[in-house]
Amino acid sequence: MIDLQQLRRDAASVAAKLAARGFAFDLHGFEALESRRKTVQTRTEGLQARRNALSKAIGQAKAKGESAEQPMAEVAAIADALAADSAELAAIQREMEALLLSVPNLPHETVPTGRSADDNREIRRWGEPRVFDFEPGDHVAVGQALGLDFETAAKLSGARFVVMRGPVARLHRALSQLMLELHTTRHGYEECATPYLVNPASMRGTGQLPKLEDDLF
C-alpha cells in the first residue's frame, strides 16, 4: 500500500507520478478525507483539553466543599462528543484505507514514461543477435517438441502458463538450483523457504488485494 505520509507531504507529486503510469489518483477525494480527519482530530484535542480542565476544576470544587454538578454534567456531555468523534474518525480511516488500497505502487524515477513496451529505453546490449540460416519456429512449436505442454496448462491455469515434462522440467529445476547456489554462496543472498499460502493482510500489504482479487488463484 502506498505510503500515507508521502501522500500527506506532497499529494500532487504522487498524483503526477501515478498519472505517468496511467492511473488517475482521486486527489480531491484524498484531500477531502484529510480535511475531515484534521477537523475531527482538532475538535477531539480541544474536547480533551476542555475535559482535563473541567476534571481539575471538579477536584478543586470538591476539595473546597463546593458543588461540582455543572462541570460534571459538561464532562459527561464531552464524553458523548468524544465517542461520536472517535466513531467518525474510525469511519474516515476506513475510507482512507479503501482509497489507498486501490492505488498502485509508484514507478521508480528511472522508469521511462510511455504507453507500451515500445517506449522503453535500451540501457545496454551484450553480444549480437544470432543470424539463422533457416526459418526459426515460434516458441510453441519449439517448446512442444522439448516437452512443454501449453494445452494442459491452459486448462489448469489459463493463458501464459506451461506444464513442463521430462528433460525440460529437469533443466528448469537444474537452472533454479544453479541460481540458488550461485547467489547464496557468492553474492550474499539468504535462501528461504516460505509458505505457499498467505493471509489476506499479506495480500493487501503487497498490493494484491483488493484490486487483483478476481485474478488470484
C-alpha positions in Angstrom: 0.0 0.0 0.0 1.2 3.5 -0.8 2.9 5.5 2.0 0.3 7.7 3.6 2.9 10.1 4.9 4.3 10.6 1.5 0.9 11.5 0.2 0.4 13.9 3.1 3.7 15.6 2.3 3.2 16.0 -1.4 0.0 14.5 -2.8 0.2 16.5 -6.1 3.6 14.9 -6.9 2.3 11.4 -6.1 -0.7 12.0 -8.3 1.6 13.1 -11.1 3.8 10.0 -10.8 0.7 7.8 -10.8 -0.6 9.6 -13.9 2.6 8.7 -15.7 1.7 5.1 -15.3 -1.9 5.7 -16.5 -3.6 5.8 -13.1 -5.9 8.7 -12.2 -5.5 9.3 -8.5 -8.5 10.9 -6.8 -6.6 13.8 -5.4 -9.7 15.8 -4.5 -11.2 12.8 -2.7 -7.9 12.3 -0.7 -7.7 16.0 0.2 -11.4 16.0 1.3 -10.8 13.0 3.6 -7.6 14.6 5.0 -9.6 17.8 5.7 -12.3 15.9 7.5 -9.7 14.0 9.5 -7.9 17.1 10.6 -11.2 18.8 11.6 -12.2 15.8 13.8 -8.8 15.5 15.3 -8.6 19.2 16.1 -12.1 19.1 17.7 -11.1 15.9 19.6 -8.0 17.6 21.0 -10.0 20.6 22.0 -12.6 18.5 23.8 -9.9 16.5 25.6 -8.2 19.7 26.8 -11.6 21.0 28.0 -12.3 17.8 29.8 -9.0 17.9 31.6 -9.6 21.4 32.7 -13.0 20.5 34.0 -11.7 17.5 35.8 -9.2 19.7 37.6 -12.0 22.2 38.4 -14.2 19.4 39.8 -11.4 18.2 42.0 -10.8 21.7 43.3 -14.5 22.3 43.9 -14.9 19.1 45.8 -11.8 19.9 47.9 -13.5 23.2 48.9 -16.8 21.5 49.6 -18.5 23.3 46.7 -20.9 21.9 44.2 -19.4 20.3 41.1 -22.7 19.5 39.4 -22.3 21.8 36.4 -18.8 20.9 35.4 -19.6 17.2 35.9 -22.6 17.5 33.6 -20.3 19.1 31.0 -17.7 16.4 31.3 -20.5 13.8 30.7 -21.5 15.7 27.5 -17.9 15.9 26.4 -17.6 12.1 26.8 -20.5 11.6 24.4 -19.0 14.1 21.9 -15.6 12.3 22.1 -17.3 8.9 21.5 -19.0 10.4 18.4 -15.7 11.8 17.2 -14.0 8.5 17.7 -16.6 6.7 15.6 -16.3 9.4 12.9 -12.5 9.2 12.8 -12.7 5.4 12.5 -15.1 5.8 9.5 -12.7 8.3 7.9 -9.8 5.9 8.4 -11.7 3.1 6.8 -12.5 5.3 3.8 -8.8 6.3 3.6 -7.6 2.7 3.7 -10.1 1.8 0.9 -8.8 4.6 -1.2 -5.1 3.7 -0.6 -5.7 0.0 -1.4 -6.9 1.0 -4.9 -3.7 2.9 -5.6 -0.8 1.1 -7.4 2.9 1.5 -6.5 4.8 4.5 -7.7 7.1 4.0 -10.6 10.8 4.3 -10.0 12.4 7.6 -11.1 14.4 5.7 -13.8 11.3 4.2 -15.4 10.6 5.9 -18.7 7.1 7.3 -19.3 5.2 5.6 -22.1 2.1 3.8 -23.2 3.7 0.5 -24.2 6.9 -1.5 -24.3 7.8 0.4 -27.5 8.6 3.4 -25.2 11.2 1.5 -23.2 14.8 2.6 -23.5 17.6 0.2 -24.3 20.1 0.6 -21.4 22.8 -1.8 -22.7 23.4 -4.6 -25.1 25.5 -7.7 -24.8 26.6 -9.7 -27.8 24.8 -9.7 -31.2 21.6 -11.3 -32.2 22.1 -14.7 -33.9 21.5 -14.9 -37.7 19.9 -18.2 -38.6 20.3 -20.0 -41.9 16.7 -21.4 -41.5 13.3 -20.2 -40.6 13.1 -20.2 -36.8 10.0 -21.8 -35.2 7.8 -20.0 -32.7 8.1 -20.8 -29.0 5.0 -23.1 -29.0 6.2 -25.3 -31.8 9.8 -25.5 -30.4 8.6 -25.9 -26.9 6.2 -28.8 -27.6 9.0 -30.8 -29.1 11.0 -30.2 -26.0 8.3 -31.2 -23.6 6.4 -28.0 -22.9 2.6 -28.7 -22.6 0.7 -25.5 -23.2 -2.7 -27.1 -23.7 -2.8 -28.8 -20.3 -1.5 -25.6 -18.6 -4.3 -23.6 -20.3 -6.9 -26.0 -18.9 -5.4 -25.8 -15.4 -4.5 -22.1 -15.1 -5.3 -20.2 -18.2 -3.2 -18.4 -20.8 0.5 -17.7 -20.4 1.2 -20.8 -18.3 3.0 -24.0 -19.3 3.4 -27.6 -17.9 7.0 -28.9 -18.2 7.6 -32.5 -18.8 10.6 -34.8 -18.8 14.1 -33.3 -19.7 12.9 -29.7 -19.9 11.4 -30.0 -16.4 14.7 -31.3 -15.1 16.5 -28.5 -16.9 14.2 -26.0 -15.2 14.9 -27.5 -11.8 18.7 -27.5 -12.5 18.7 -23.9 -13.5 16.8 -22.9 -10.4 19.3 -24.9 -8.3 22.2 -23.3 -10.1 21.0 -19.8 -9.4 20.2 -20.5 -5.8 23.7 -21.9 -5.2 25.4 -19.0 -7.1 23.6 -16.2 -5.2 23.6 -17.8 -1.8 27.3 -18.8 -1.8 28.8 -15.9 -3.7 26.5 -12.9 -3.7 25.4 -12.7 -0.1 21.8 -13.7 -0.5 19.9 -15.9 2.0 17.9 -18.9 0.9 14.4 -19.0 2.4 11.5 -21.5 2.1 8.3 -19.6 2.7 4.7 -20.8 2.8 2.8 -21.2 -0.4 -0.3 -19.7 1.1 -0.7 -16.3 2.7 -3.4 -14.5 4.6 -5.5 -11.5 3.3 -3.5 -9.0 5.3 -0.3 -10.1 3.5 -2.0 -9.7 0.1 -3.3 -6.3 1.0 0.2 -5.2 2.2 1.8 -6.2 -1.1 -0.9 -4.5 -3.2 -2.6 -7.7 -4.5 -5.9 -7.0 -2.7 -8.4 -5.7 -3.4 -7.7 -4.8 -7.0 -6.4 -8.2 -8.1 -8.9 -10.3 -6.2 -10.6 -11.7 -9.3 -7.3 -12.8 -10.8 -6.0 -14.7 -7.8 -5.5 -18.5 -7.8 
